[in-house]
Amino acid sequence: MEELHSKALAYDQLDSLKDFRNQFLIPTTSDGKEVIYFCGNSLGLQPKQVSAYITLELEKWHTQAVEGHFQEPYPWFAYHKLLKKPLAHLTGAYEHEVVAMNNLTTNLHLMMISFYQPSPQRFKIMIEAGAFPSDQYAVESQVRFHGFDPEEAIVALKPEPGEETLRTEKIRQALETHADSLALVLLPGIQYYTGQLFDMQTITAATHQVGAKAGFDLAHAIGNVPLQLHDWNVDFAVWCSYKYLNAGPGNNGGIFVHERFARDTSLPRLAGWWGHNEAERFQMKKGFQPMPGADGWQLSNVNILSMAAQRAALDVLQEAGIQNLRQKSIQLTGFLEECMQHTDPEQKYMKMITPAQPEARGCQLSLYVLEKGRYLLEQLTAHNIMVDWREPNVIRVTPVPLYNSYSEVFQFATILKAVLTS
Ligand SMILES: Cc1ncc(COP(=O)(O)O)c(C=O)c1O
């Protein structure tokens, strides 16, 4: 362990992103000690500048009231546009392909209204059997909404027996099996439970080959790994902003719609005034004319206080740069894995279910606990370490390159070892 300690100190010293931690509020215990926070996969920490950005909007509301919609600074009418540049950077998209709006599940429904148009021949949706429950409910309800039976219409992929993650080859085979009846493939960018990073480019190409649409839930991918949604030809994607985007609990999510659909008015969609041609939005005319691009899927006027928080958080990400973050993340999560190998060399107490290859995972490592179960979690909490627990037996440990250090990873491993062997 001594060698790992020296390594952690050396890595921290060389870390060109280490000062970003100072831009975040780190949770503390009642006696003022900073906790080791490894839950950024669930709720990212608060950037310090969030309160200033929100205060500015409260001030504007106070002094300008309704005029704030059109007055500087940052007229509310166009506030969502301020988020486009960083979101486009994070998703590998053009600005007109992305917009922040609603929350993830709402957006998923809106996207399925447009991109899941089942016919009696082509009516199936392919998901993974372990998909996040909200996605499962959304998919089931969409299938029923169109008059199909979820038992027949949902193809739920499972890993091979004895494996934890889905092989791309298995997805490819399933695509061939259901080629003629498949309407939509909906998969995660990164799986919430196992931490597996899917090969979105290959999956999208294979999906298009069988004539279906490809959509991704990027809840755990955006802000975690670089994405190239435009070049990968993804049809649509949805995300939330409270994990690796650090925008705060329940903050607005967003959508990506590939530019080839930007002016496609033949797609069915649920409409609202914020998606209507903005030049005429306040003329209160009949007849919906969608804005070109992702903006045409907006429904309601913008939740400014939320988006102010998100803008503050995205500014930090933009300053750090997703490529730099990924570079550190590979090393930081790799170091966590190395520490785990020293902590529990024979995998007596826990087994890592996240892929070992850096290109097949993001920040998170999921550890399947074989012994001591929730006791372990309680002990970690007692030692001021915050990790999270997913039933039935998984601890998710997520060092985030924006605010976590190598020394924290080392401390985690030291405490874990002490608990495991006590
Ligand atoms: C993978 C995944 N999908 C969907 C959701 C649901 O998001 P929302 O509550 O914003 O609709 C979550 C929430 O954590 C998630 O992790």
Ligand as a Chemical Component Dictionary entry (heavy atoms), coordinates in Angstrom:
data_LIG
# 
_chem_comp.id                   LIG 
_chem_comp.type                 NON-POLYMER 
_chem_comp.pdbx_formal_charge   0 
_chem_comp.three_letter_code    LIG 
# 
loop_
_chem_comp_atom.comp_id 
_chem_comp_atom.atom_id 
_chem_comp_atom.alt_atom_id 
_chem_comp_atom.type_symbol 
_chem_comp_atom.charge 
_chem_comp_atom.model_Cartn_x 
_chem_comp_atom.model_Cartn_y 
_chem_comp_atom.model_Cartn_z 
_chem_comp_atom.pdbx_ordinal 
LIG C1 C1 C 0 -30.198 5.910  -16.652 1  
LIG C2 C2 C 0 -31.317 6.788  -16.187 2  
LIG N1 N1 N 0 -32.396 6.948  -16.975 3  
LIG C3 C3 C 0 -33.441 7.710  -16.577 4  
LIG C4 C4 C 0 -33.436 8.365  -15.367 5  
LIG C5 C5 C 0 -34.634 9.172  -14.971 6  
LIG O1 O1 O 0 -34.382 10.533 -15.046 7  
LIG P1 P1 P 0 -35.504 11.639 -14.767 8  
LIG O2 O2 O 0 -35.986 11.450 -13.358 9  
LIG O3 O3 O 0 -34.756 12.931 -14.930 10 
LIG O4 O4 O 0 -36.594 11.460 -15.746 11 
LIG C6 C6 C 0 -32.312 8.239  -14.532 12 
LIG C7 C7 C 0 -32.276 8.927  -13.230 13 
LIG O5 O5 O 0 -31.382 8.824  -12.443 14 
LIG C8 C8 C 0 -31.243 7.428  -14.955 15 
LIG O6 O6 O 0 -30.156 7.249  -14.184 16 
# 
loop_
_chem_comp_bond.comp_id 
_chem_comp_bond.atom_id_1 
_chem_comp_bond.atom_id_2 
_chem_comp_bond.value_order 
_chem_comp_bond.pdbx_ordinal 
LIG C1 C2 SING 1  
LIG C2 N1 SING 2  
LIG C2 C8 DOUB 3  
LIG N1 C3 DOUB 4  
LIG C3 C4 SING 5  
LIG C4 C5 SING 6  
LIG C4 C6 DOUB 7  
LIG C5 O1 SING 8  
LIG O1 P1 SING 9  
LIG P1 O2 DOUB 10 
LIG P1 O3 SING 11 
LIG P1 O4 SING 12 
LIG C6 C7 SING 13 
LIG C6 C8 SING 14 
LIG C7 O5 DOUB 15 
LIG C8 O6 SING 16 
# 
